[in-house]
Amino acid sequence: MTTDKDLQRAREQAQAQLETLREMVKALNNGTDYEGQDASEAIQEDPLSVEIRTDWHTPGDGNNKPTEYTILLCTGGPAVRIIGDLDQYCQPETTKLEYQDWFTPWTRYLTDDDEEADMVTYANQFYYEEVS
């Protein structure tokens, strides 16, 4: 059984990741560097991985555009990720910040509108379409 104490460290890591992400987005929006690096490059190099997946579809129907994404910010104990849906242009439409620790399920980190807007800006710095 998972308790709040078990997830406290993971929740703190999610908060730290969100704060760093917001600092990078602020630098991007202001056209300044982030810790001596171009803000756009800092964001591109920040996550451990960026992945996409498609919805269920009939084989061969050509409707295999990605519809969901995940950005893994850190892993191990604890782990933090951003997940969301992609719109018809393969751009992030929604974002959710989630965290977990060893042997615990992914748990949503509640964010306000400003934090979500910064996560969308962050997520929009990546390319989500399949390359042929």
C-alpha angles and dihedrals in degrees: 000000000000118000132194088253090057091055099040094092091047092048090051090051090051090052091050092049091049092050092051092046090051092050090053092048091049090054090047092051092047094047091239134127123265111224092335095312131100104269093229091052091046090055092046091053096041106082125069090222144354116207138176137195138188134231124254111284141161112272112258096015091115091230097120101122114142114261103178136041139190129197113198109210099177137349142201118052102004113022128186130192143168116224131181152136126279122222125228089279092054093251123134110269100172136020135199126179114217135181138187141174129209112313094357127115122249108275126198117244106215113234134185126235094268092050091048091050090053091049090052090050089049093047091048090065090076133075115237106178122103113256113223 
